[in-house]
């Protein structure tokens, strides 16, 4: 476990400055105090007070998403959640789960048995046991990218897919693209369904044709491109919007393998803006989700639910990041 | 202006306890500290620090909504906003505005000239000059009940009309009602349009007929019932959902004037749950909006925007409060 000295070394400040930051003293700047707290969390520091508290225990359950290193999608979500919770002395446990794990015990029972006052659920699928149980849960619960109707104990946080996808289609049409495909992530995910609807809405608003074969569900990994790219190219796609950056990286590699250049022959846009995106060849244009803020919003809404304020939904704005993977449509 | 002694008297605690609460001392309970802060705001107390600060000035602009007394719709919204802002040393100015006021100066110019770092806009209409300017504003701005597309500097907070209206229709159909009318508030309001759509969606989902004449736009005052009730009754309405509680109070009075009993002949449901609702004869069933929390969410999202976190939307859950203004449909 990190010590105060470790944090001081990382930040290049004195031990007493770190100590002041952790204890909320008034004689260091607010900005430095925040940096100390954020760094303490990132390094795994916990205060004595937190270790002894039992009534402020919350859990972050994570499924289907990698989060161990900064390169992975889930890392900043977990970090943002922990950073915000730390500032209000919550004790956060991160627990990876599987469908099997969920089948062994009911969600509310698990929460009660472990003394958790609330949880943030990240990466769950629509058919998961615990998701079905959320219709009636009495435990304060925030979900990333999943919405539960009418239960005042549950909140949804996410990024507005509609605005992000509309920005991407707007950009592609400004480059002359008309035959645009959407290689989506997995079915059985609320967010995949929402993005498909967003794609349909935006294409329709731009008077472009919408065909079922041009918006297949794949899965959230690079390999998915191998399976679906051929179908999309055969239908004349000149631009491919992807369900995440990993799929986009697969599309770029697979285009190259088939003798197509990106962006000269095919334009590609990703989703998420994970660190990989900027390092691809060509650097990937993508719809950015602010994952640190998703984590922080996850905490804030959960904290609200625990305090009996029933927030049903908090959405963040996406941002279209333009790099070098799109170009004017090729003349035929 | 209220003094520390005034606050101590109101709460029945010592001056030193109030002082500790205001200064964030650790030796009083968190709950008492919150109560001291909330009461200080309600009584108009400001700290020396707040009066001298110039870089934390924010404004709450309010139009078309009364907020001077606890009975009025806007009171708790303003209070919740000020309470939350006070805890983080923001200086809040409440400024009533009119369309004429907005035509005299551009929104961004006004904000700049007064040194405001952000604003919460409550009660504005779609055709207002300042609303049109929000498409491109660079000032952090949160709106109650209005959504601006794609501008990362603007956030929308509100109550989920869809769930609230669906709960009400669900309740009325469980009592056997099939001919249900919706006497809406003013047109030219995003929230009125949203609620009309919510009514259409819910009626359709319950396999009930949707007719344009059964969901007129009125205006957000009791008198509106005089004008529209006749049309709704003539079409056989047995239940009337209203755009707010004032309209519902007018509907109850007007039913009585025409010889109809509420709820025996006509069921009535309001919207908002202002203090008046419980005092009506019969006490009004209504879709509750938590206005204190709307104000607090207004502050939280504005604070996020000021700190460059682009929240686009935060929605609260409504709650159907059942009192005595609905009953089983009368046998014909």
Interface residues (C-beta under 8 A of the other chain):
Chain A: X149 X150 X152 X160 X163 X166 X167 X290 X293 X296 X297 X300 X309 X310 X311 X312 X313 X314 X315 X316 X317 X319
Chain B: X149 X150 X152 X160 X163 X166 X167 X290 X293 X296 X297 X300 X309 X310 X311 X312 X313 X314 X315 X316 X317 X319
